[in-house]
Structure formats: C-alpha cells, structure tokens
C-alpha cells in the first residue's frame, strides 16, 4: 500500500472514530457505498439521470450525517469536560496523580474514555505526560480542551494544591456549556428553517422527476436547465452557509477563564 493510500485510510479511520461509530471503518465505507449504489440502481430504473442525481444525493446525505454525528460526539465530549476536571481534582486531593486520574477515566465507558486511553497509551510508550496531553489538544483544536490540557500540564508539577484551581476551571467550563446550550435552544427554529431551505428544493426535484420525466429532461439535457440547476444549487448552499454563520454568531459564549 502506497503512502497516499495509507494516509487516506488513516484519515477515514480517524473520521469514523471521531463521528462516534463503533463499527469497523471498512464496514462503514461498505454501507455508505452500498446505499449510493442502491439509490443509483432503484432510481436509475426510472431514469438514468435520476439515478445519477439520487446517487449524488445519498452520497452527500452520508457526508452530512457523518458531520452531524461528529459534532454531536464533540458536543458530548465537551459536556463531559467539567466532570472530568473534577475527577482529576479529586484524584489529586487523595494523593493521586494526573496519570492515575487519566487511567481511571480510561477504564470506564464515557465520552472521554477513548481519548484518555490514547493519552495513557502514549505514556506507556514512553512519551512525557505534557507531550501526550499536547497531542490531545492538537487532535481537537478546541479552546475548552486546550484550557483543560493547560491546567493538567500545570497540575503535573504542582500536584495536590492544583485541585482548587481545577475545580474553578470545571465551574467555568460548566457555565460556558450552559450558556451555549441555552443559545442553541433559542436557535432551534432557525436550524430547522435552514434544513428546510436546503432540503426542500432537492426533495421537490426528486418528486417532480418521478411524476414527470420531462422536468428532469429540461434540467439536465438543455443548457438553460443545467444553468438553472447549477445556479440554484449554489444559491442553496450559500443560504445554508449564511444561516449557519448567523447561528454561530448568535450562539457565541464567553471565553473560558484560564
């Protein structure tokens, strides 16, 4: 296997893991390809061009589903950070270390178990704790995780006295997460509207293609139809990007105090 193929495989396995799938990455790829092929065959029996559109739609839907799962997994991970930090603080108070706290979290199921196992695995291979924690921060590039990693790095040299500071960080993280959750609740209707804006035109296109093949013929077999289809798709994606940008700006929360 060449280096490019190996890199692509590693990126795929990483994406599947971050999306929270417990199934083997190769199996996920087979399921995705099978769904695309099924859409192409079933819709292609009606019209070849409809089968092409259906296959593309199912492929894109799989990507969107994977991205959504990744974000839910990351949200669950961030929501677990306050409890994790308090666990480390409690471990330090009873004379333990950051390493023993990581081992405890890694030994029990939870959103952070896999990452803690990866950090502990690097420690067993001889990596310094600070370097192993830095890998965790680089893996996600998230401000909250970087704040936790920075606090844990300090706690490795300070020990028990760092427990109070860790409790303060846990409280700050919990407050930030609560503010973001409230903002997401208030923007739920806007997110639903974004989904309708993006999906409704494509849904109508599929329906119209099944009901009247002349509609799909005009869209994909004439210059003006292809132009309209391309422009409308671009405008649809721009609308999705704009709504998401507005939602991100509206759901901003105070930075974590480090």
C-alpha positions in Angstrom: 0.0 0.0 0.0 1.5 3.3 -1.1 1.9 6.2 1.4 -1.0 8.2 -0.2 -3.4 5.2 0.2 -2.2 4.7 3.8 -2.7 8.4 4.6 -6.2 8.3 3.1 -7.1 5.2 5.0 -5.9 6.7 8.3 -7.9 9.9 7.7 -11.0 7.8 7.0 -10.5 5.7 10.2 -9.9 8.9 12.2 -13.1 10.5 10.8 -15.2 7.4 11.6 -13.8 7.3 15.1 -14.5 11.0 15.7 -18.1 10.5 14.4 -18.7 8.1 17.3 -19.2 5.0 15.1 -18.3 1.8 17.0 -18.4 -0.2 13.7 -15.3 -1.0 11.8 -14.4 1.8 9.4 -14.3 -0.6 6.5 -17.8 -1.7 7.3 -19.0 1.9 7.4 -17.4 2.5 4.0 -19.2 -0.5 2.6 -22.6 0.6 4.0 -22.1 4.1 2.5 -21.1 2.8 -0.9 -24.0 0.2 -0.8 -26.5 3.0 -0.1 -25.2 5.0 -3.0 -25.3 2.0 -5.3 -28.9 1.1 -4.2 -30.1 4.7 -4.9 -28.4 4.6 -8.3 -30.0 1.2 -9.2 -33.5 1.9 -7.9 -33.8 5.4 -9.2 -31.9 4.6 -12.4 -34.6 2.1 -13.2 -36.9 5.0 -13.6 -34.4 7.3 -15.4 -30.6 7.1 -15.7 -30.2 10.8 -15.0 -32.5 10.5 -11.9 -30.3 7.6 -10.8 -27.2 9.8 -11.0 -28.9 12.6 -9.0 -30.1 10.1 -6.5 -26.7 8.6 -6.0 -25.1 12.0 -5.5 -27.9 12.9 -3.1 -27.4 9.8 -1.0 -23.6 10.3 -1.0 -23.9 13.9 0.2 -26.5 12.8 2.8 -24.0 10.3 4.1 -21.4 13.1 4.5 -23.9 15.4 6.2 -24.9 12.6 8.5 -21.3 11.9 9.4 -20.6 15.6 10.1 -23.7 15.8 12.3 -22.6 12.8 14.3 -19.1 14.2 14.7 -20.5 17.4 16.1 -22.8 15.6 18.4 -19.9 13.4 19.6 -17.7 16.5 20.1 -20.6 18.2 22.0 -20.9 15.2 24.3 -17.1 15.3 24.8 -17.1 19.0 25.7 -20.1 18.5 28.0 -18.1 15.8 29.9 -15.1 18.1 30.5 -16.3 19.7 33.8 -16.9 16.2 35.4 -13.5 15.0 34.0 -11.7 18.0 35.5 -13.4 17.5 38.9 -12.4 13.8 38.7 -8.7 14.8 38.3 -9.0 17.3 41.2 -10.5 14.6 43.4 -7.7 12.3 42.5 -5.1 14.9 43.4 -6.7 15.5 46.7 -6.3 11.9 47.8 -2.7 11.8 46.8 -3.0 10.5 43.2 -1.6 12.0 40.1 -2.9 13.2 36.7 -1.8 9.9 35.2 -3.8 7.8 37.7 -6.8 10.1 37.0 -6.5 9.5 33.3 -6.2 5.8 33.8 -9.4 5.8 35.9 -11.4 7.7 33.3 -10.0 5.5 30.5 -11.1 2.3 32.4 -14.8 3.3 32.4 -17.1 3.9 29.4 -17.7 7.6 28.6 -17.2 10.3 26.0 -13.6 10.9 27.2 -12.6 7.3 27.7 -11.2 6.8 24.2 -9.1 10.0 24.3 -7.8 9.1 27.8 -6.8 5.7 26.6 -4.9 7.3 23.8 -3.1 9.6 26.2 -2.3 6.7 28.6 -1.1 4.6 25.6 1.4 7.3 24.7 2.6 7.4 28.3 3.2 3.6 28.2 5.2 4.1 25.1 7.5 6.5 26.9 6.1 9.9 25.9 6.2 12.6 28.6 2.8 13.5 30.1 2.9 17.0 28.9 3.6 15.8 25.3 0.8 13.3 25.5 -1.6 15.9 26.7 -0.4 18.3 24.0 -1.3 15.7 21.4 -4.9 15.6 22.8 -5.2 19.4 22.4 -3.8 19.3 18.9 -6.2 16.5 18.0 -9.3 18.6 18.5 -8.0 22.2 18.4 -10.8 23.2 20.8 -10.4 26.1 23.2 -12.0 24.3 26.1 -9.8 21.2 25.6 -6.8 23.4 25.4 -7.8 25.0 28.7 -8.1 21.6 30.3 -4.8 20.4 28.9 -3.0 23.6 30.1 -4.4 23.1 33.6 -3.4 19.4 33.7 0.1 20.3 32.5 0.5 22.7 35.4 -1.1 20.1 37.8 1.6 17.5 36.9 4.2 19.7 38.6 2.1 21.3 41.3 0.2 18.2 42.5 -2.5 18.4 45.2 -2.5 22.3 45.5 -3.8 22.5 41.9 -7.1 20.8 42.9 -8.7 24.1 43.9 -7.8 25.7 40.6 -9.1 22.7 38.7 -12.4 23.0 40.5 -12.6 26.6 39.4 -11.9 25.6 35.8 -14.6 23.0 36.0 -17.1 25.6 37.2 -16.1 28.0 34.4 -16.5 25.2 31.8 -19.9 24.2 33.1 -21.1 27.8 33.0 -19.9 28.2 29.4 -21.5 25.0 28.3 -24.8 26.1 29.9 -24.8 29.4 28.1 -24.1 27.7 24.8 -26.9 25.1 25.4 -29.4 28.0 26.1 -28.3 29.7 22.9 -28.8 26.5 20.9 -32.2 26.1 22.3 -33.2 29.6 21.3 -31.9 29.0 17.8 -33.6 25.6 17.2 -36.2 27.1 14.9 -33.6 28.8 12.8 -31.7 25.5 12.4 -34.9 23.8 11.4 -35.5 26.5 8.8 -32.0 26.0 7.4 -32.7 22.3 7.0 -36.0 23.1 5.1 -34.3 25.7 2.9 -31.6 23.3 1.8 -33.6 20.0 1.5 -37.0 21.2 0.1 -35.7 22.1 -3.4 -33.9 18.8 -3.8 -36.9 16.9 -2.5 -39.2 18.6 -4.9 -36.7 17.9 -7.7 -36.9 14.1 -7.0 -40.7 14.2 -6.7 -41.0 16.2 -10.0 -38.7 13.8 -11.7 -40.7 10.8 -10.7 -44.0 12.5 -11.5 -43.0 13.9 -14.9 -39.8 12.8 -16.6 -39.9 15.9 -18.8 -38.9 18.0 -15.8 -35.7 16.2 -15.3 -35.0 16.2 -19.1 -35.3 20.0 -19.2 -32.9 20.4 -16.2 -30.1 18.0 -17.3 -30.4 17.9 -21.0 -30.8 21.6 -22.0 -28.2 24.4 -21.5 -30.7 26.7 -19.7 -31.8 23.8 -17.5 -28.3 22.9 -16.5 -27.6 26.6 -15.8 -30.7 27.0 -13.6 -29.8 23.8 -11.8 -26.3 24.9 -11.1 -27.2 28.4 -10.1 -30.0 27.3 -7.8 -27.7 24.7 -6.1 -25.0 27.4 -5.5 -27.6 29.8 -4.1 -29.0 27.0 -1.9 -25.6 26.3 -0.4 -24.9 30.0 0.1 -28.2 30.3 2.0 -27.1 27.3 4.2 -23.7 28.9 4.8 -25.2 32.3 5.7 -27.8 30.8 8.1 -25.1 28.8 9.8 -22.9 31.9 10.1 -25.7 33.8 11.7 -26.4 30.9 14.1 -22.7 30.7 15.1 -22.5 34.4 15.8 -25.7 34.3 17.8 -24.6 31.3 19.9 -21.2 32.7 20.9 -20.3 32.3 24.6 -17.8 33.9 26.9 -14.3 32.5 26.6 -13.1 30.2 29.3 -11.0 31.8 32.1 -7.6 30.1 32.1 
